[in-house]
Amino acid sequence: MPPQKVSAGKRLLYHLWDNDQHLKSPEERRLVRKLDFGILICATLGWWMKYIDQNNIVNAYVSGMKEDLNIQANEYTYMLMCYTIAFAIMQIPSNAIALKIRPRICIVVCELGWTAFTFAQAAATSSNQMYAFRFMVGFFESGFSPIIIFLLGSWYNKAELAKRMAIWHITGFFGSATSGFLQAAIHQTLNGRLGLAGWRWMYIICGCMSLPVALSVWFLLPDLPHNTKAWYITEEEKQIALRRSALQGKAPVTGKLDWALAKRMFTNWRWWVLCLTYIFYGNSCQGAAYFAIYLSNNGYSVTQRNIIPGCANLVSMVTDFTWSFMSDYTQNRVWWMVGPIMGTTVVGSAILTAWPNTDAVRVFAFFLLASGFVTGITWTWANEINVGNAEERALTISSMNGLFYATNSFLPILIFPQTMAPKFQRGFPSLLAFALTACGLMIFADFMHKRQLRQDAEATSREIPSEVAGSVGEEEPEKKN
């Protein structure tokens, strides 16, 4: 069906949101709206709760848990490390499983699992118990992001994907902010109620919030375009989705995992460069996580320790979406990654490396670090670079995340040990080096991708004449007869 004619005002509105919106048929626009309703609701609510449940340990630590559990030396860092190790272990297996089993089932199991161990943390009585509970929370949360990233890349096209990826990703910042605001409110209203400390109430309330979010996935998440059975997507819309994927050059999902796939992945530049890029980029973003620790060490109140980092997370939401929106609008990925990183993470980590005497300047630097997230564009870019093979795309995405978390499982204890708080003399210089390296790798990957596209186009153009010549040769005998 041809695109619907719309007014000039609607064309402008469409162009500002999805710049190909005015070219779509009413049926295709309806499908995209349904996807926004289904995938984005599940993705954003789940990611929001995931970040609340992941980051509530930071707020619990500065709100009484340290004293109640008698946490000493680097035990808090070990708790973070247990979570990160588990999170890294299950990255690649989670997407491999999702290629064989419906993603909807995988996500429901993940969310129910981390909900159970969120409740368990409310009853912790020692650091050792928290190590085990944090490990299990990380184990179940690990599958969520790679599956959602793969799903988003499977349904949305190039004009739509980055901003949707950002909408999904920034709800994590909202989750971190919510965790801070929630802990501040709980500490003021429930601390000591029924003999429970405020930080224990936070885990109980977070578990109660997570359960209905997990159950909603079963009814709303549409799986993949080729196997969706979502009640709100018609057979006609399923065919539209498959045609959209074909027009974008997306290879169909086969679920075939073999040595040929491994050879394809490990003998080209894409897997190596993208994984290395994300390792450096991801680790360059870790400075904002130590904002609350800085505030705690500089005499800020419990409420301020929770509220101020929460405000920084709100800034992250605005900036991450802005970079992604502009990336979609201009159809440029690499410079909307490199530019923001250079202007925020590099500057902020340089300030904290210098450690000026003024508290306001240091706080400003932490807000700069919070503005340097370009994760929505990074995942969009990875989906687009690996568009030629669905299984390679799924495993590259999970490898990027898994290898980042593998390195992040031990780096904090090396460069951000609590015994060096709040200056972290090794931490902030490392962030500066990571950010600069990530920018260099992004530019290199962009060069390699464009080179690959040119080579593919040249190969295609060389094949066409021979095919045409062959068809002419076949026709000549018929003319003689």
C-alpha positions in Angstrom: 0.0 0.0 0.0 1.4 3.5 -0.9 2.3 6.0 1.8 -0.6 8.0 3.1 -0.8 11.7 2.2 -0.5 13.9 5.3 -0.6 17.6 6.0 2.6 19.8 6.1 2.3 20.0 9.9 2.1 16.3 10.3 5.0 15.8 7.9 7.1 18.2 10.1 6.1 16.4 13.3 6.9 13.0 11.7 10.2 14.2 10.5 11.2 15.4 14.0 10.3 12.0 15.5 11.0 9.4 12.8 12.3 11.1 9.7 10.8 8.5 7.5 7.4 8.5 9.2 5.7 10.4 6.3 6.8 7.7 3.9 5.1 4.9 5.8 1.7 3.4 5.1 -0.9 3.7 7.8 -0.5 0.0 8.4 3.2 0.3 9.0 2.8 3.3 11.3 0.2 1.3 13.3 2.7 -1.6 13.6 5.4 0.8 15.0 2.9 2.2 17.5 2.1 -1.3 18.6 5.8 -2.1 19.0 6.3 1.0 21.1 3.4 -0.2 23.2 4.6 -3.8 23.6 8.4 -3.9 23.4 9.1 -0.5 24.9 6.7 -0.9 27.8 8.4 -4.3 28.7 11.9 -3.0 28.1 11.6 0.3 29.9 9.7 -1.0 33.0 12.0 -4.0 33.3 15.1 -1.9 32.9 13.8 0.6 35.4 13.3 -2.1 38.0 16.6 -3.8 37.1 18.5 -0.6 37.9 16.5 0.0 41.0 17.3 -3.5 42.2 20.9 -3.2 41.0 21.7 0.2 42.5 19.8 0.0 45.7 22.9 -1.5 47.4 24.7 1.9 46.9 21.8 3.7 48.6 21.6 1.0 51.3 25.3 1.2 52.0 25.2 5.0 52.7 21.9 4.7 54.6 22.7 2.3 57.4 23.6 -1.1 55.9 27.4 -0.4 56.4 26.9 -0.1 60.2 24.2 -2.8 60.6 26.3 -5.5 58.8 29.6 -4.2 60.1 31.0 -3.8 56.5 34.8 -3.4 56.7 37.6 -2.3 54.3 36.7 -3.3 50.8 33.8 -5.6 51.5 31.4 -3.2 49.8 33.5 -3.4 46.7 33.5 -7.2 46.9 29.7 -7.1 46.9 29.7 -5.0 43.7 32.2 -7.4 42.3 30.1 -10.5 43.0 27.2 -8.9 41.1 29.4 -8.0 38.2 31.0 -11.5 37.9 27.6 -13.2 37.7 26.4 -10.6 35.3 29.4 -11.2 33.0 29.1 -15.0 33.1 25.6 -15.2 31.7 25.8 -12.6 28.9 26.7 -14.8 26.0 24.7 -17.8 27.1 21.6 -15.7 27.6 21.4 -14.6 23.9 22.3 -18.1 22.7 19.4 -19.5 24.8 17.1 -16.7 23.5 17.9 -17.9 19.9 16.5 -21.3 20.8 13.8 -20.4 23.3 11.3 -17.5 22.9 12.8 -14.3 24.4 9.6 -13.7 26.3 10.2 -16.9 28.4 13.8 -15.9 29.1 12.9 -12.4 30.2 10.1 -13.6 32.6 12.5 -16.1 34.2 15.2 -13.4 34.6 12.8 -10.9 36.2 11.2 -13.4 38.6 14.7 -14.6 39.6 16.1 -11.2 40.5 12.9 -10.3 42.3 13.3 -13.3 44.6 16.8 -12.4 45.5 15.9 -8.7 45.9 13.5 -9.8 48.7 16.3 -12.0 50.1 18.6 -9.0 50.6 16.2 -7.5 53.1 17.0 -10.4 55.5 20.8 -10.3 55.1 22.8 -10.4 58.4 26.4 -10.5 57.1 28.6 -9.5 54.3 28.9 -13.2 53.2 25.2 -13.4 52.7 25.2 -10.2 50.7 27.9 -11.7 48.5 25.7 -14.6 47.6 22.5 -12.6 47.2 24.3 -10.0 44.9 25.7 -12.8 42.8 22.3 -14.3 42.2 20.7 -10.9 41.4 23.5 -10.4 38.8 23.0 -13.9 37.5 19.3 -13.3 36.7 19.7 -9.7 35.6 22.4 -10.6 33.1 20.1 -11.9 30.4 17.9 -8.9 30.3 19.9 -6.3 28.4 21.4 -8.5 25.5 18.0 -10.0 24.8 16.3 -6.6 24.7 19.0 -5.0 22.6 18.7 -7.9 20.1 14.9 -7.6 20.1 14.9 -3.8 19.5 17.4 -4.3 16.6 15.2 -7.0 15.1 12.0 -4.9 15.0 13.0 -1.3 14.4 14.6 0.3 11.3 17.5 2.7 11.1 15.4 5.9 11.4 13.7 4.5 14.5 16.2 2.5 16.4 18.6 4.9 18.2 16.0 6.9 20.0 14.1 3.8 21.1 17.3 2.3 22.3 17.9 5.5 24.2 14.4 5.5 25.7 15.0 2.0 26.9 18.5 2.8 28.2 17.6 6.1 30.0 15.0 4.3 32.1 18.0 2.8 33.8 19.1 6.2 34.9 15.6 6.9 36.1 15.8 3.6 38.0 19.0 4.8 39.7 17.4 8.1 40.5 14.3 6.4 41.7 16.4 4.2 44.0 18.0 7.3 45.6 14.7 9.2 46.0 13.0 6.0 47.3 15.7 5.3 49.8 15.5 8.9 51.0 11.7 8.7 51.5 11.9 5.3 53.1 14.7 6.4 55.5 12.5 9.3 56.7 9.2 7.4 57.0 9.9 3.7 57.6 13.3 3.5 59.3 12.7 1.5 62.5 9.1 0.5 61.6 8.3 -3.0 62.8 11.9 -3.2 64.0 13.4 -3.0 60.5 16.0 -0.5 59.3 15.1 1.7 56.4 17.5 0.0 54.0 15.7 -3.4 54.6 12.4 -1.8 53.9 13.8 -0.6 50.6 14.6 -4.1 49.5 11.1 -5.3 50.5 9.4 -2.5 48.6 11.6 -3.0 45.5 10.7 -6.7 45.4 7.0 -5.8 45.6 7.5 -3.4 42.7 9.4 -5.9 40.6 6.9 -8.7 40.7 4.0 -7.2 38.6 6.6 -5.9 36.1 7.9 -9.4 35.6 4.4 -10.8 35.1 3.5 -8.1 32.5 6.2 -9.4 30.1 4.3 -12.7 29.5 1.4 -10.7 28.0 3.2 -7.9 26.2 6.6 -8.9 24.9 6.2 -9.9 21.2 9.3 -12.2 20.7 10.9 -11.9 17.2 9.2 -10.9 13.9 9.4 -14.5 12.5 7.9 -16.3 15.5 5.8 -13.7 17.3 2.4 -14.8 18.7 1.6 -11.5 20.4 -2.1 -11.0 20.7 -1.9 -7.4 19.5 0.1 -8.1 16.2 -1.9 -9.4 13.3 -0.6 -11.7 10.6 -0.6 -8.8 8.1 1.5 -6.8 10.5 3.9 -9.7 11.0 4.4 -9.8 7.2 5.0 -6.0 7.2 7.6 -6.5 10.0 9.4 -9.2 7.9 9.4 -7.0 4.8 10.8 -4.1 6.9 13.6 -6.3 8.1 14.4 -7.5 4.6 14.5 -3.9 3.3 17.0 -3.1 6.0 19.2 -6.0 4.9 18.6 -7.9 8.2 19.3 -11.6 7.9 16.5 -13.9 9.2 17.0 -15.7 12.5 17.8 -19.3 12.0 18.9 -20.2 15.5 21.9 -22.1 14.0 24.9 -22.0 16.3 27.9 -23.9 14.8 31.6 -23.7 14.0 30.9 -21.8 10.8 29.3 -19.0 12.8 32.3 -19.0 15.3 34.7 -18.8 12.4 32.7 -15.9 10.8 32.8 -14.0 14.1 36.4 -14.5 15.1 38.0 -14.1 11.7 36.6 -10.6 10.9 37.2 -7.2 12.5 33.7 -6.6 13.8 33.6 -8.8 16.9 37.1 -7.8 18.0 36.8 -4.1 17.5 33.3 -3.7 18.8 34.0 -5.7 21.9 37.2 -3.8 22.6 35.4 -0.5 22.0 32.6 -1.3 24.4 35.1 -2.5 27.1 36.8 0.9 27.1 33.6 2.9 26.6 31.7 1.1 29.3 34.6 1.4 31.9 34.9 5.1 31.1 31.3 5.6 32.3 31.9 4.2 35.8 32.8 7.4 37.6 29.3 8.5 38.2 28.7 5.4 40.4 31.1 6.9 43.0 29.2 10.2 43.4 27.3 9.1 46.5 30.6 7.8 48.0 32.2 11.2 47.4 29.2 13.0 49.0 29.3 10.6 52.0 33.0 11.3 52.6 32.4 15.1 52.4 29.8 15.4 55.1 26.6 15.5 53.1 23.5 14.3 54.8 21.9 10.9 54.1 19.1 12.7 52.2 21.6 14.7 50.1 23.7 11.5 49.4 20.6 10.0 47.8 19.0 13.0 46.2 22.0 14.7 44.5 23.1 11.5 42.6 19.5 11.0 41.7 19.5 14.5 40.0 22.7 13.5 38.2 20.8 10.4 36.9 18.1 12.7 35.6 20.7 14.7 33.7 22.0 11.4 32.2 18.4 10.6 31.0 18.2 14.0 29.2 21.7 13.9 27.6 21.6 10.2 26.5 18.3 10.7 24.8 19.5 14.0 23.2 22.6 12.4 21.7 20.5 9.4 20.4 17.8 11.6 19.0 20.3 13.7 17.1 22.0 10.6 15.9 18.7 9.3 14.3 17.9 12.8 13.0 21.3 13.3 11.3 21.7 9.6 10.5 25.2 9.8 11.9 26.4 7.4 14.6 30.1 7.9 15.2 30.3 11.6 15.8 27.3 11.6 18.1 29.4 9.1 20.2 32.8 10.7 20.0 31.6 14.3 20.4 29.7 13.9 23.7 32.4 11.7 25.2 35.1 14.2 24.5 33.0 17.1 25.9 31.8 15.4 29.1 33.6 12.2 30.2 37.0 13.4 29.1 36.6 16.9 30.7 34.9 15.6 33.9 37.5 12.9 34.5 40.3 15.3 33.8 38.9 17.7 36.5 38.6 14.9 39.1 42.1 13.7 38.2 43.4 17.3 39.0 41.1 17.3 42.2 40.6 21.0 42.6 40.1 22.4 46.1 36.6 23.7 45.4 33.8 21.3 46.3 31.4 22.9 43.7 33.9 22.2 40.9 34.2 18.5 41.9 30.4 18.2 42.0 30.2 19.8 38.6 32.7 17.2 37.3 30.6 14.4 38.5 27.6 15.9 36.7 29.8 16.0 33.6 30.5 12.3 34.0 26.8 11.7 34.2 26.3 13.4 30.9 28.7 11.2 28.9 26.5 8.2 28.2 26.0 7.4 24.5 24.9 3.8 25.1 21.7 4.1 23.1 23.8 5.0 20.0 26.4 2.4 20.7 23.9 -0.5 20.7 22.2 0.9 17.6 25.6 1.1 15.9 26.4 -2.5 16.8 23.1 -3.8 15.5 23.7 -2.0 12.2 27.3 -3.1 11.7 26.2 -6.7 12.2 23.1 -6.6 10.1 24.2 -9.4 7.8 23.8 -12.3 10.2 21.2 -12.5 13.0 23.1 -15.0 15.1 26.4 -13.1 14.8 24.5 -9.9 15.8 23.0 -11.6 18.8 26.3 -13.1 20.0 28.4 -10.0 19.3 26.0 -7.9 21.3 26.1 -10.3 24.3 29.9 -10.6 23.9 30.3 -6.8 24.1 28.3 -6.6 27.3 29.8 -9.8 28.8 33.4 -8.8 28.2 32.8 -5.3 29.5 31.3 -6.7 32.7 34.1 -9.3 33.0 36.7 -6.5 33.1 34.4 -4.4 35.3 34.3 -7.3 37.8 37.9 -6.7 38.9 38.7 -3.2 37.7 36.9 -1.4 40.6 39.0 -3.2 43.2 42.1 -2.1 41.4 41.3 1.5 40.5 38.5 2.4 42.8 39.3 0.7 46.2 37.3 2.2 49.0 40.5 2.8 50.9 41.4 5.5 48.4 38.0 7.3 48.7 37.1 10.0 47.8 40.0 11.1 45.6 40.5 7.7 43.9 44.0 8.6 42.6 44.1 5.7 40.3 40.4 5.7 39.3 39.8 9.1 37.6 43.0 9.1 35.5 42.0 5.6 34.3 38.6 6.9 33.2 40.3 9.6 31.2 42.5 7.1 29.4 39.5 4.7 28.8 37.4 7.5 27.3 40.2 8.7 24.9 40.9 5.1 23.8 37.2 4.4 23.2 36.9 7.5 21.0 39.9 6.3 18.9 38.4 2.8 18.5 35.0 4.3 17.5 36.6 6.3 14.7 38.6 3.2 13.6 35.5 1.0 13.6 33.6 3.6 11.6 36.4 3.6 9.0 36.4 -0.2 8.8 32.6 -0.4 8.5 32.6 2.1 5.6 35.5 0.3 4.0 33.5 -2.9 4.2 30.4 -1.4 2.7 32.5 0.0 -0.2 34.0 -3.5 -0.8 30.6 -5.1 -0.7 29.2 -2.6 -3.2 32.1 -3.1 -5.5 31.8 -6.9 -5.3 28.1 -6.6 -6.2 28.7 -4.4 -9.1 31.3 -6.8 -10.5 28.8 -9.7 -10.2 26.0 -8.0 -12.1 27.7 -7.8 -15.6 28.6 -11.5 -15.5 25.1 -12.5 -14.6 23.7 -10.3 -17.4 26.2 -11.7 -19.9 25.2 -15.2 -18.8 21.5 -14.5 -19.4 22.3 -13.0 -22.8 24.3 -16.1 -23.8 21.4 -18.3 -22.8 19.0 -16.3 -25.0 21.2 -16.4 -28.2 20.5 -20.1 -29.1 16.8 -19.4 -28.8 17.1 -16.6 -31.4 19.0 -18.8 -33.8 16.3 -21.4 -33.6 
